[in-house]
Amino acid sequence: MKIQENVSLKGKTTMRIGGSAKYYAELSSKEDVERAVEFAQQKNVPLIPLGGGSNTIFANGEINALVVRITASDVRITNHESLTVEAGKNLPMLINELAKQGLDLSPLTGILGTVGGAVFGNAGQGPNGIWIDSYIESVEVFTDSEWKVYNNDECDFSYRESVFKNLQKAPPIIWSVTLAIPKRDPTEIEAEIKRLLQQRIETQPHVKTAGSCFKAAGGTPAWQLIDNAGLRETAHGGVHISEKHANFLINDGEGTFDDAVQVVKTIEDGIPEGLEVEMRFIKEDGTLQF
Ligand SMILES: Cc1cc2nc3c(=O)[nH]c(=O)nc-3n(C[C@H](O)[C@H](O)[C@H](O)COP(=O)(O)OP(=O)(O)OC[C@H]3O[C@@H](n4cnc5c(N)ncnc54)[C@H](O)[C@@H]3O)c2cc1C
């Protein structure tokens, strides 16, 4: 593992906003994970795991942290329906590869990023749909300087939530996940993936965006609350709300972190019942803006 200094983060998130990481490393083995944690402790900086950056936005200055990416992405079939996937695996690729083998993860179609990011935020469909937790048997994590395996119950999953989001004292690095996936005819799975992707193309943006920005509140989709409050036109500097879907921010190319923060604040102020921010807004000191 090589620890690099002053590495640009802009191209490492789908929003294409962000300054540089004071320290950056790609982790391909469990030893790398242990060494990275040790390094961050020695330098007294936070360690920030980054997956595909599709739910993350970094401040424009220098992030005083060690930003790490898990590059390990092996998929190991453990028995006929159960498999262990390393956290760096790209989720859309996994869904497509499994479809060919007759294993159906199609309900997660259209979710960008890595398996690690999906487990962290229990990615999936809306509040009443299917989330990744319904396939998870266990998750292997490095936390508090030791390796631990959490079974599904211990992960404390709920809508866009997991125990990993709340282990603030010892932020976990998710290394791998064991999934149990139902079988289905490959042709049917592939048709379903195609249908869901088409639906996404029609209803969601897919350039210079990260999402979702807000969590659904009390079962009402965030986009609907934003629409109802007449906030769909919200814009600040180079960041505006997507015309296609009000829960996505778009960077027109010149957008900054502060622009995105202002858009979020305007929306929060305009919706008195409150909206929880789902996207990870990471400030220069490595802490979260919201
Ligand atoms: C067009 C579009 C559509 C989307 N549709 C959906 C959707 O339908 N459903 C949905 O749930 N999400 C959706 N998202 C959001 C996003 O794709 C998911 O949140 C995804 O799971 C994030 O994965 P990532 O690897 O990009 O995470 P990142 O943005 O890189 O990271 C997100 C968080 O996870 C943490 N993390 C990442 N990897 C690890 C790891 N190995 N160990 C510990 N922590 C880690 C990071 O520290 C960060 O806090 C969409 C995004 C876009 C842009």
The ligand as a Gaussian input file, in Angstrom:
#p B3LYP/6-31G(d) Opt

LIG

0 1
 C      -28.138000       8.458000     -10.226000
 C      -28.095000       7.880000      -8.850000
 C      -29.081000       6.995000      -8.433000
 C      -29.078000       6.461000      -7.135000
 N      -30.085000       5.614000      -6.745000
 C      -30.082000       5.100000      -5.489000
 C      -31.112000       4.205000      -5.051000
 O      -32.032000       3.886000      -5.771000
 N      -31.027000       3.713000      -3.800000
 C      -30.020000       4.042000      -2.944000
 O      -29.998000       3.522000      -1.827000
 N      -29.035000       4.880000      -3.334000
 C      -29.046000       5.419000      -4.565000
 N      -28.049000       6.267000      -4.960000
 C      -27.014000       6.650000      -4.002000
 C      -25.755000       5.775000      -4.061000
 O      -25.638000       5.130000      -5.290000
 C      -25.755000       4.760000      -2.915000
 O      -25.840000       5.436000      -1.686000
 C      -24.517000       3.878000      -2.946000
 O      -24.726000       2.766000      -2.126000
 C      -23.268000       4.602000      -2.524000
 O      -22.169000       3.765000      -2.797000
 P      -20.720000       4.373000      -3.028000
 O      -19.757000       3.248000      -3.082000
 O      -20.722000       5.315000      -4.184000
 O      -20.542000       5.173000      -1.650000
 P      -19.723000       6.502000      -1.357000
 O      -20.481000       7.692000      -1.809000
 O      -18.321000       6.359000      -1.811000
 O      -19.753000       6.440000       0.231000
 C      -20.987000       6.583000       0.911000
 C      -20.717000       6.365000       2.407000
 O      -20.327000       5.012000       2.593000
 C      -19.097000       4.936000       3.284000
 N      -18.359000       3.788000       2.759000
 C      -18.146000       3.482000       1.454000
 N      -17.419000       2.345000       1.368000
 C      -17.163000       1.955000       2.646000
 C      -16.438000       0.866000       3.223000
 N      -15.829000      -0.086000       2.496000
 N      -16.363000       0.797000       4.571000
 C      -16.981000       1.718000       5.347000
 N      -17.673000       2.765000       4.874000
 C      -17.754000       2.866000       3.535000
 C      -18.395000       6.246000       3.009000
 O      -17.485000       6.590000       4.037000
 C      -19.572000       7.212000       2.946000
 O      -19.901000       7.660000       4.230000
 C      -28.041000       6.828000      -6.253000
 C      -27.028000       7.686000      -6.680000
 C      -27.056000       8.235000      -7.951000
 C      -25.981000       9.176000      -8.355000

